[in-house]
């Protein structure tokens, strides 16, 4: 096999991978979000989950993509682990469909109707149709259909290139001895797994195996262990997708790997035991395989493994649960979410009280996360703290989703006046607490930029940042205490401090411009400085919203403008006194 053949093989692999990606992306775009919705809504029973996983994977041509979707659903709490098992099993079967699609590239005919489905004819017809849809149609869906057709044609051409490149290998003694080495089950499985892990695609690995089988030099004994190894290697990209996810997402990703490993073990034990005791089965070892038989063996292996594994679903769930432990932070959040029990929905008073307790947990988490962000900016940067801030921000997003859904279900009941007020209060404040979490995340990014770029601020700028951070800590503490204690007097202290923070922010911006003009500060410092100020100012605004929600319940004022006016009129003296107190404290 010369250099030209190697280059031809690599170009064939490249075209094959590109064509498969183009076709898969086109299929997903044509389906839109329907595949995800179907997967989420209908994975109710093991059989449904298996059939859905199979169907979705057959459509989008990637078990990895289906499983990554499932990991995302479990990570967001939309799907639980035991639902994911059967969907993943279906996806593992569905990925074998690609092998049959690839087999079409090996159909050749010298005449008659078979010539219409030969590689060159079929690829040409589909490519021309794809170009027409892609270039001459104005509808977006037709563009996606064109991508599917072009992707298929490129895939077929890539397979043709690979087959042509490896054709000389059937006369190569080194290649034939290598195939003999693959007949060792352990070596074959290991090579297949490593090869697939590098390619990040079981379909691509099977396609290359089919190209090698087209030489007519590969026996079943060499192909079968590679197929088992390919199944194991397919779990690597799914594991990668779970990095940074919660424990349940990691468990789902490992579940894919566990299923594939168990499938390979079952496939190996069944075949090699039968081959040892039944001569007719053992005779398959010398059977020369081709692309069609590779596709068939791959499909049968996956289907048989699924049949054997379905009764073991609970055991595999327990295994991955034992492998991946839940962090204390996740346990704490899950305990809070457990309060939102459906059984309370028939009793609005109880459901609202459970919601209140959960909102309080959310509020305290938002406060702690903001404090962490300010600490790593004005005190000392800590990478672990920064990582936790991002993690907790995701938890705050979950609080908003779960509480919002639960509150809307409570509202479907007939509520009395007090219950309606509490419902409105909780619904409005959870969005503010979630936004405070977003700003904590933004401040964390500011801290990381300061650390990465080694930005040094002037002494005056450092003092101003510290002063603003203290004011923001205080206003958030006031707002949350006012909410938790339902204390109107505490809530009335928020608006004067918010006015003080606005003035402090304006003053800091003006001071920075003066330092910039004097050459004491740079533009790089200015961008980070302004980001810090903006996020602090937005946090103060959300604290004002929370105080409004508390005061509204006591005064039946449902307009923010009316609220501010009422403070100025009814509590005018107190407002001025508080404003002076905060201005003196924070130097504005």
N, C-alpha and C positions, 0 to 999 in steps of 0.2 A: 504494500500500500504506500504510494508515493505522496509527496508533498501536495500535489494537485488534488489527490483524493481526500487528504486531510482537510484542505481548505474547502473543498466541495461539501464534505461532511459537516464542518462547522457552519458553513453558510446555510445548509439544509436545516440544521438544528435551530439556527437563528430565525429563519423564515417560518419554521414550524411553530416556535414559541410565540413569534409575533402574530402569526395567523390565528393561533389559539386564543391569544389575549384579545385580539381585535374582534374575533367572533364572540367570545364570552362577554366582552364589554357591550357589544351591540345587542346581544340577547338581553342583558340586564337593563339596558336603556329602553328597549322595546317594552319590557315588562314593567318598567318604572319601579314604583315602590310596592307593586302588587305581590311580588315574591316574598318580600319581608312581611307584609301584612298577612298573607296566607300562612306563612310559617308561624307567625306569632299567634294568630287566632285559632288555628285548627290543630295544633299539636296537643290535643287533649288526651288521647289514649296512645299506648305503645304502637298499635297497628297504624293508626292515623299518622303518628309522628314518623314512622318508618316510611310509609308511602309518600308522605309530603317531602321528607328529606330526599327520597329517591327522585321524585318528580322535579323538584326545584333544582337539584344537582344536574339532572339530565338536561334541563333547559339552559342553565348558565354554564354547564360544562366544567364545573369545578367543585369538588367536595370541600376543598380548602375554603373557598369563598362562602359556601353554605355554612360550614362549621364556624367560621369567623363571625358570621351574622349571629349564629346561635350564642357564641361567646359574648357578643355585644348585648343580646337580649338578656342573658343571665346576669351580666355585669350591671345592667340598668334595673334589674328586678322585674322585668316584664315576663320572664320565663324562669321556672325553677329547674334545679338540676335534673330531677328524674324525668322531666319532659324532654330535656336536651338529649338524653341517652338514645332514645329511639330515632330522633331526627338525625343524629350523627350516624347511626347505623344505616339509615336509609341513604344518607349522603355517600357513605362508603360504597354502597351497592351502585348508586347512581353514577359514580365517577367512571364505572366500567363502560358506560355508554360511549364515551369518547373513543375507546378502543375500536368499537364497531364502526364509528365514523371514519377513523383513520384507515380501517380495512378497505374502505371504498377506493383508496388510492392504489390498491393492488389489483383491482379488477381490470383486466385487459381483454379486449376482444378483437378478433381479426375481421369480423364482419357481422352482419345481422344486428339484432337489437342490443347485443352485449357491447358493441362498439360505442353505443350511446352513453354507457356508464363507465367507460374506460377513464383512466386518470386524465389524459390530455383533453378528451372531449368534454367530460364533466366539468373539469376546472375551467376550461375555456368558456363554456356556456354560462356558468355561474359568475365568472369574473366579468363577462360582458354585461350581464344583468345587474351585477353589483355596481359597476361603473355608471350604468344608466340611472339607477336609483340615486346614486351618490351625487351625480353632477347635474342631472336634468330635472329632478323632482324638487318641488319647493317645500314639501311637507317634511317636517323634522323626523317623523316616524319612518318615512321612506329612506332618509339618510342613514338611520340606524339599521334598517333592513339591508341597505347597500353595504354597510360595514360588516354585517354578518356574512353576506355572500363573498365579499372580498377576503374576509378573514378565512373563510372556508377554502377558497381557491388558493390563497397563500399557504395555508396549512397543507393542502394536498400537494402543492408544488414542492414545499419543503420536504415532505415525506419522499417524494420522487427523487429529489436531490440526495437525500440521505441513503436511500436504497441503491442509487447508482454509485455513490461513493464507497459503500461497503461491499458492493458486489464482488470485487477482486479478492476479498477476504476468504471466500469459500475455497480458494486454492492455497491459502497461506497456512503453513503448518503451525506457526506460532499462534495464530488466532484459533486454530482448531484445538491446540493443547490448552489454550486459555479457557475455551468453552468446557473442556474436560474438567478443568479445575473448578469451574462453577458448579459442576455436578456434586461437589461436596456441599451438602445442605447448609452447613454453618457458614462457609465462605460465601456461598451464593447469596444467602440472606443478608450477610454483613455488607457485601458489595452493593446489593440492590438498595439497602437502606441508606448507605452513605451517598450513593449516586443520586437518589431522589432528594435527600436532604440538601444537596448542593443545588440541584435544579429547582427546588421548591415547588415541584409539581409531579404528582403521580401520573397524570395523563401524559405529560411529556416523557417521563421515564418509560412508560408502557409503549409510547410511540417509537422511541429509539430501540427498545427491545424488539418491536415488530419489524423495524428496519433491519436489524441484525438477523432476525429469523428468516427474512426474505432471501438471505444468501443460500438457504437450503442446507446449512451446515450445523444448525442448532437443534439439539435433541430436547425432549421433554425434561430429561434429567438436569440439563443446564438451565432451561427456562423457568421451571417451577420454583426453585429457590429464589431466583431473582424476583419473581412476581411476589413472593412472600415478603422479601426484603423491601420492595417498592412500597408495599402497604404500610410497613413500619415507618419508612422514611417520610411518608406523606404527613405524618403527625408533627414534623418539625415546624413548618410555617404556622400551624395553628398554635403551637406553644409560643412562638414568637409574638403572635397577635395578642396574647394575654399579658405580656409584660406591662407592668404598671396598673393592671386591673385589680379588682378586689379578689378575695379568696374564692368566691363562687365562680368568677370568670376563669381563674387559674385552674380550679377543679374541672371546669368544663373542657378546657384545653387539654388537660392531662387525661380526661376521660376519652378524648379522641385517640390519644396515644395508647391508652390502656386497651381500648377496644381493638385497635389495629394489632397490638402485640398479641393479645389473646386470640385474635383471628388467625394470625400467622402460626401461633402455637397449635391451634386446632387443625389448621390446614396441614401443617407438617406431621403432626401425630397421626391424623387420619390416613393420610396418603402413605407415609412410610411404614406404618403398621400393616396396612392392607397389602402393600407391596412385598412385605416380608413373608406374609403367609399365603397370599393368593398370586400364583405365577402370572395370571392374565393381567393383573394390575402392575406387577413388577415389570412386565414386558413393555409397558408404556415408556420406560426410561429411554429406550432406544428409538422411540417414535420421533421422527423429524417433524418439527413444528413449523408453521408458517404464520403470517400475520393474523389470519382468521382463527387459527387454533389458539394463538396467544390471547386474542380477545375473548374467545369462548372460555378458556381456562381461567382467565382473570375474573370473568363474570360468575362462573360456577363457584369458584373459591370464595368469593365475597358473599354470595347468596347462602351457601352452606354454612359459612361462619356466622352469618346473621341469625340463621335458624338455631344454631347451637348456643349463641350468646344471649338471645332474648330472655331466656329463663334466668340468666345470671345478672340481669340489669341491676337489681337491688344490691347484689354483692359488689358489683363494680362501683356503684354509687358510694357504698360504705368505704371501699378501698381508697378512692380519691379523696373522700372526706377526711380519712385518717392521714393521708399523705400531705394535704394542704391544711394547715391550721388557720383558724380565724383569729385575727389580731384583736387585742383588747378594745381598740377603737371601734372596730367593726361590730364586735359583740355589743358594745354600748349603744351604737346607732340602731342595730337590729332590735335591741330590747325596747328602744324608744318607738320604733315603727310598729312593734307588736301591739302597742296600745291601740292602734287604729284597727280594731277588730270589727269585722262585719256584723257580729252579733249585737253590737251596741247601736247599730244604725236604726233599729226599730224603737230605740229610746233616745230621742234627740238630746235630752239633758245629759245623759251619760256620755254620748258620743262627743258632745261639745266639750265636756270636761276632759275627756281623753285627748281631744284636739288641743285644748289649752295647755295641758301638761307637755304635749309633744312640741308645741310652738315655743314653750319656755326652754325646752332642751335645745331647740334650734337657735333661739336667741342667745343662749349662753355659749353655744358653739361659735356663732358669728362673732361674739365679743372676744372669745379666746383667740380666734383666728386673726382678727384684726390686731390684737395686742402682739401676737407673734410677728406679724408683718412689720409693725412699727419697731419692734425690738431689733430685728435684723437690719433695719435701716439706720436708726439713731444710736444703737448700742453696738452690737457686734454681730457680724454675719455668721450664720451657721447653716451649712448645707442640709443637714438633717431636718432642721426646723423648716427650711424652705420646701423640702420635699413633703413634709407633713401639712404645710399650708395648702399645697395643691391637692393633696389627698382629701383634706377636710372640706375644701371648696366643692369637691365632687359630692361629698356627703350632704352638704347644704343644698345642692341641686336636687338630690333625692328627697330631702325634706320637703322642698317646695312641690315637687311632683306628687308625692304621696299625700301630703296634707291638702293640696289643692283638689285632688281627686276625691278624697274622703269628705272634705267639706261640701263639695258640690252634691255628693250623695246624701249628706245630711239635709241639705237644703231642699231635696225632693220631698221631705216630710213637711207637715204643717207645723210651723214654728210660731211661738208666741213672740211678743215684742222684744223681750229681753234676749231670747234666743237668737232672733234675727240680728240684733245689735252685736251680739258676740260673734255670730257667723261673719258679719261684715268686717268686724275688727280683725279677726284672725285671717280672713282671706286677704285683706289689704296689707297687713303687716308681714306676712310670710314672704311676699315679693320684696319688701324692703330688706328683710334679713338676708334673703338670697343675694340681693344686689350688693349688700355690704360684704358678703363673701366674695363676690366678683372683684370688688375694689381691694379686698385683702390680697387676692391673687395678683391683681395689677401691681400693688405695692411690693409684693414679693418679687415680681419681675423687675421692678425698679431696683430693689436691693441686689438682685443678681447682676444687673447691668453695672451697678456701682462697683461690685466685687470684681466682675470679669474685666472691666475697663480700668480698674484701679483709679477711679475718680476720687479726687480729693477736693473737698469744699473749704472755703475760707472759714475762719473762726466765727465770723458773724452769721454766715449761712448755716453753720452747724447749730448755733444757738437758736436761730429762728426755726429750724426744722424740729429741734427738740421741743420748743415751746408749742408749736402747732401740734405735734404728736401728743403732747400732754393734754391739750385742749380737746383733741378728738377722742382720746381715751375717756375723758370726763363726760363729754356729751353722749357718747355711746352708753356709758355706764348709767347716766341719768335716764336716757330713753328706755333702756331695758328694765331698769328698776321700776320706772313709771308703768311700764307694760305689765310686768310680773305682779306688782303690788296693786295695780289699777289705781294708782295714786295721782290725782289731778294736780296737787301742789308740786310734786316732782316734775310732772309733765310741763308745768308752766315755766320751769327754769330752763327748758330746752331751747326755746325760741331766742331768748336773750343771748345764750351762749352761741347759738347758730349765727346770730348777727355779728357777734364778736369774732367768730372764726372767719366769716366772710370778709370782715375788715382786716383781719390779720393776714389773710391770703392776698388781698389787694396790696397791703403794705409790703409783704414779702416779694411780690412780683416787681413792685416799684424799686425796692432796694436792690433786687438782682439786676435790673436794668442799669441802675446807677453803678453797681460794681462792674458790670460788663463794659460800660462806657469808660470806666476808670482803668480798665485792663486787668482787673483783679480776678475776673471770672471768664471762662471760655463758653463758647456755644454748646459744646458737649456737656458741660456741667449744667448749662441752662435747660437743655431738653429734659434731663433727669430731674432737675429741681422743679420744673414746671409740672412734670408728670406726678411728682410727689404731692405738690400743692393741689392739683386738680382732683386727685383721688381722695385726699383728705376732705376737700370741700364737698365732694359728692357724698361722702359718708355722713357728713353733718346734715346735708339735705335729707337723706333717708331717715336720720334720727328725728328731724323735724316732722317728717311724715308719720313716724310712729307715735310721737307726742300728740299729733293731730288726732290720730285714731283713738287715743285714750280720752282726750278732752271731748271729742264728738259725742261719746256715749253719755257724758254728763250734761251736755248743753244742747244736744240735738242740733249741732251745727255741722252741716255736711259739705262745707265748701272751705277749702284751704284759705282763700282770701278772707272770707268771713271770720275764720278762726284767728288769723293774724290781727285783724281789726279788733276782734273782741278782746284779745290780750292787751292791745294798746289802750282800749277804752276802759274795760272793767278792771284790768290789772296794770294800768298805766304806771302807777307809782312803783309797784313791785318790779315791773319790767325794767324801768330805768335804774332801779337799785341793783338788780341782778346784772344788768349790762355793765354798769360801772364796776361792780365787783369783779366780773370776768375780765374786763378791759384792764383793770389794775393788775390782776393776777398774771395775765398773759402778755402784758406790755403793749396793748393797743389803745 
